[in-house]
Amino acid sequence: MDKTALAESLGSPSGFGQSQFAFMRGNAFEARVKADGGAELLRLTHGRLGGGPEPVPGEAAVPDLSAAGPEGRAARTALALRDATASGGWTLLDHPMLALDVAGTPAFLEPDAVVVHPDGGWTVVEIKSFPMIDGSADAAKVGAAARQSAVYALALEQVAERMDPAPRVRHHVLLVCPKDFSNLPSASAVDVRKQLSVTRRQLARLTRVEDIAAELPPGTTFDVRRPAAELTAAVESVPATYAPECLAACELAFHCRERAREEGEVTSLGRAIRGELGGLTSIGEVLAAARGAAGDPDDPAVAALRRAAGLRQEALSGAGAPGGASR
């Protein structure tokens, strides 16, 4: 479904979207990296990851990946990967389409590029507009790019598994960023083995879509043209656990945040806090435990809350006494 349209119909439009300036800057940088048949990108790939003789400008293949619909583009990408691997030369796939099985349903993914090396290896390329200063970039942004690239690598592995022999999908991805404060490209090889392992475990634990659908009330629809009340009831029929991190990843985050606050769910304060509070699942329970009106005093979470409440009361009492503010 179109989750952006769904959020708008529910009256909780998402704040997603990139500024036009950032969008244009990112597109301009990506175009520069891929100019001249990807000569600079392939040079960076060879310099960081090897995989064959140095690419000769203008001799690398850049196949046409256009086709009708995401399914057609994914099939065209798979054929191009097969042909490129058999050719034994450098090949750049610009914005290929990959399909990843997520809980029994294909999710279509579009990495910035995939490079096929003369040795038959495949490398995911992720192009970002944040700078790489003195050879290093912001750790949080690099981590996010690594997690994103790991998903692309998993989708590539599913394509490779259908070939005989199966090509090798490299566990190092190429992260390309502007060098220092210029628009010149710089690259780094990022090891995503940890992210691959985590993502595999997460995918294996997902409830399959058909199992979720089987538990929905008969006639449930997420058609955005339905009345808001009916659409809200349909969305509420699917369990959701909101956390602040959802704001950066889901178009329905504002809707779920409102519901979580109405219900007083502890997860609205963050998963880390939720983990510290053990069996206390609502803010009401937490406050009652802190006041000593509920909860097992032998529970470490309850004991910590009561201790914190006592310290707070002492601090407030001290602040009200003469000279307390200075203490």
C-alpha positions in Angstrom: 0.0 0.0 0.0 1.0 3.6 -0.3 1.7 4.3 3.3 2.2 8.1 2.7 -1.3 8.3 1.3 -2.6 6.1 4.1 -1.1 8.4 6.8 -2.7 11.5 5.1 -6.1 9.8 5.0 -5.8 9.0 8.7 -5.1 12.6 9.5 -1.5 12.1 10.5 0.6 13.0 7.5 4.3 11.9 7.7 7.1 14.4 7.8 9.1 12.4 5.3 10.8 14.1 2.5 14.2 15.6 1.6 14.8 19.3 1.0 15.0 20.2 -2.7 18.5 21.6 -2.2 19.7 18.3 -0.6 17.9 16.3 -3.3 19.5 18.3 -6.1 22.9 18.2 -4.5 22.7 14.5 -4.1 21.6 13.9 -7.7 24.4 16.2 -9.0 27.0 14.3 -7.0 25.7 10.9 -8.1 25.7 12.0 -11.7 29.3 13.2 -11.4 30.4 9.8 -9.9 28.7 7.9 -12.7 29.8 10.2 -15.6 31.7 8.9 -18.6 30.2 5.4 -18.3 31.1 5.2 -14.6 34.9 5.5 -15.3 35.5 7.3 -11.9 33.3 4.9 -10.0 35.0 1.8 -11.5 38.4 3.3 -10.7 37.4 3.8 -7.1 36.0 0.2 -7.0 39.2 -1.2 -8.3 41.4 0.9 -6.0 39.5 -0.2 -2.9 38.4 -3.7 -3.7 40.5 -5.0 -6.7 38.8 -7.9 -8.4 40.7 -7.8 -11.8 42.8 -5.7 -14.0 42.5 -1.9 -13.8 39.4 -0.8 -15.8 40.0 1.1 -19.0 37.9 4.2 -19.4 35.1 3.7 -21.9 35.4 -0.1 -22.1 33.2 -1.1 -19.2 29.7 -2.3 -20.0 26.7 -0.3 -18.8 23.6 -2.4 -19.8 20.2 -1.0 -20.3 18.0 -2.1 -17.3 14.7 -0.5 -18.4 11.6 -2.7 -18.4 7.9 -2.6 -17.5 7.2 -2.5 -13.8 9.4 -3.5 -10.9 9.0 -7.3 -11.7 10.2 -6.7 -15.2 13.1 -4.6 -14.1 14.1 -7.2 -11.5 14.1 -9.9 -14.2 16.1 -7.6 -16.5 18.6 -7.0 -13.8 19.0 -10.7 -13.1 19.7 -11.3 -16.8 22.2 -8.4 -16.9 24.1 -9.8 -13.9 24.3 -13.3 -15.5 25.6 -11.8 -18.8 28.1 -9.5 -17.0 29.5 -12.4 -14.9 30.0 -14.5 -18.0 31.7 -11.7 -20.0 34.7 -11.5 -17.6 35.0 -7.7 -17.8 34.0 -4.7 -15.8 30.2 -4.0 -15.8 28.3 -1.2 -14.1 24.6 -1.7 -13.3 23.1 1.8 -12.8 20.1 1.7 -10.4 19.3 -2.0 -10.8 16.1 -3.5 -9.4 16.4 -6.3 -6.9 13.7 -8.4 -5.2 14.1 -9.5 -1.6 11.8 -12.0 0.1 10.4 -10.3 3.2 8.0 -12.5 5.2 6.9 -14.3 2.1 6.3 -11.1 0.0 8.8 -9.7 -2.5 10.1 -6.2 -1.6 11.7 -4.4 -4.5 14.9 -2.5 -3.8 16.9 -0.1 -6.0 20.6 0.3 -5.0 22.6 3.2 -6.5 24.7 0.8 -8.4 26.1 -2.8 -8.5 29.6 -3.5 -10.0 30.5 -6.8 -11.5 34.3 -7.4 -11.4 36.2 -9.4 -14.0 36.8 -12.1 -11.4 33.0 -12.6 -11.2 32.5 -10.9 -7.9 29.5 -8.6 -7.3 29.8 -5.4 -5.2 27.0 -3.1 -3.9 27.8 0.6 -4.3 26.1 3.2 -2.1 26.5 6.9 -3.0 25.9 9.4 -0.2 26.1 13.2 -0.2 27.5 13.5 3.4 31.3 14.4 3.3 34.2 12.1 4.0 36.7 14.3 5.8 40.3 13.1 6.1 39.2 9.7 5.0 36.4 9.2 7.5 32.8 10.1 7.8 30.1 10.5 10.5 29.9 7.1 12.2 26.1 7.2 12.6 25.6 8.0 8.9 28.1 5.3 7.9 26.3 2.8 10.1 23.0 3.6 8.5 24.5 3.3 5.0 26.0 -0.1 6.0 22.6 -1.4 7.2 21.0 -0.2 4.0 23.7 -1.8 1.8 23.5 -5.1 3.7 19.8 -5.4 2.6 20.9 -4.9 -1.0 23.6 -7.5 -0.6 21.1 -10.0 0.7 18.9 -9.4 -2.3 21.9 -9.9 -4.6 22.6 -13.1 -2.8 19.2 -14.4 -3.7 19.9 -13.6 -7.3 23.2 -15.4 -7.2 21.7 -18.5 -5.6 19.7 -19.0 -8.7 22.8 -19.3 -10.9 25.1 -22.2 -11.4 27.8 -21.7 -10.3 26.7 -19.0 -7.8 28.7 -15.8 -8.2 30.3 -14.3 -5.0 28.6 -11.3 -3.5 31.3 -9.4 -1.7 30.7 -8.6 2.0 32.5 -5.3 1.5 30.3 -2.6 0.0 31.7 0.5 -1.6 30.6 3.7 0.1 31.2 6.8 -2.1 31.0 10.3 -0.6 32.3 13.8 -1.4 35.9 14.3 -0.4 36.3 16.8 2.4 34.3 19.9 1.4 34.5 19.5 -2.3 32.3 17.7 -4.9 35.1 15.3 -5.7 34.3 11.6 -5.0 36.1 9.6 -2.4 35.4 6.0 -1.5 35.8 3.5 1.3 35.2 -0.2 1.5 32.8 -1.0 4.4 32.6 -4.5 5.8 28.9 -5.4 6.3 29.2 -8.9 7.6 27.7 -8.0 11.0 24.8 -6.1 9.4 24.2 -9.1 7.1 24.0 -11.5 10.0 21.6 -9.2 12.0 19.4 -8.7 9.0 19.2 -12.4 8.2 18.1 -13.1 11.8 15.5 -10.3 11.7 14.1 -11.6 8.4 13.9 -15.1 9.8 11.9 -13.9 12.8 9.3 -11.9 10.8 5.7 -13.2 10.9 4.7 -14.1 7.4 2.3 -11.7 5.7 -0.3 -14.4 5.0 -0.3 -15.3 8.7 -1.0 -11.6 9.6 -3.7 -11.4 7.0 -5.4 -14.5 8.3 -6.0 -12.9 11.7 -7.6 -9.7 10.3 -11.4 -9.3 10.5 -13.2 -10.4 7.3 -13.5 -7.5 4.8 -10.6 -5.5 6.2 -9.3 -3.0 3.6 -6.7 -0.3 3.6 -8.2 1.5 0.7 -7.4 5.2 1.3 -10.7 6.2 -0.3 -12.7 4.7 2.6 -14.0 6.9 5.4 -11.4 7.9 8.0 -13.2 6.1 10.8 -13.3 2.8 8.9 -9.7 3.2 7.7 -8.6 3.9 11.3 -10.3 0.7 12.5 -8.6 -1.3 9.8 -5.2 0.0 10.7 -5.8 -0.6 14.4 -6.6 -4.2 13.6 -2.9 -4.8 12.9 -0.8 -4.8 16.1 1.9 -2.1 16.2 4.6 -1.3 18.7 5.7 2.4 18.4 9.1 3.6 19.4 10.7 7.0 18.7 13.0 5.3 16.2 9.9 4.7 14.0 9.9 8.5 13.1 12.9 7.9 10.9 11.7 4.8 9.2 7.9 4.7 8.9 5.3 6.9 7.3 2.7 5.9 9.9 4.9 6.8 12.8 2.9 10.0 13.8 -0.3 8.0 13.8 1.2 5.2 16.0 2.8 7.8 18.3 -0.5 9.4 19.0 -2.1 6.0 19.8 0.8 5.0 22.0 0.6 8.2 24.0 -3.2 7.8 24.4 -2.6 4.3 25.8 0.3 5.4 27.9 2.6 2.8 26.4 6.2 2.8 27.8 7.6 2.1 24.3 6.7 5.7 23.4 9.7 6.7 25.6 12.1 4.5 23.7 13.1 0.8 23.5 16.0 1.2 25.9 13.7 2.5 28.6 11.2 -0.2 27.9 13.9 -2.8 28.4 14.9 -1.3 31.7 11.4 -1.4 33.1 10.9 -5.2 32.8 7.2 -6.1 33.2 5.9 -2.6 33.6 4.3 -1.9 30.2 2.4 1.4 30.8 3.4 4.7 32.1 0.6 4.4 34.7 2.1 1.3 36.1 5.5 2.9 36.2 4.2 5.9 38.2 2.3 3.7 40.5 5.3 1.6 41.2 7.4 4.7 41.8 4.9 5.9 44.4 4.8 2.5 46.1 1.2 1.9 45.2 1.9 -1.1 43.0 4.7 -3.5 41.9 6.8 -6.1 43.6 9.4 -4.3 45.8 11.8 -7.2 45.1 11.6 -6.4 41.3 14.9 -4.5 40.4 13.0 -2.1 38.1 10.4 -1.3 40.9 13.2 -0.9 43.5 15.1 1.5 41.1 12.0 3.5 40.4 11.2 3.9 44.1 14.8 4.9 44.9 14.7 7.5 42.0 11.3 8.9 43.3 12.8 9.2 46.8 15.9 11.0 45.5 13.6 13.4 43.5 11.5 14.1 46.6 14.6 14.9 48.6 16.0 17.2 45.9 12.7 19.0 45.7 12.4 19.4 49.5 16.0 20.7 49.6 15.3 23.2 46.9 12.4 24.6 48.8 14.5 25.2 52.0 16.4 28.5 52.6 19.6 28.3 50.6 18.5 25.1 49.0 19.0 26.4 45.5 22.7 26.9 46.1 23.0 23.4 47.6 
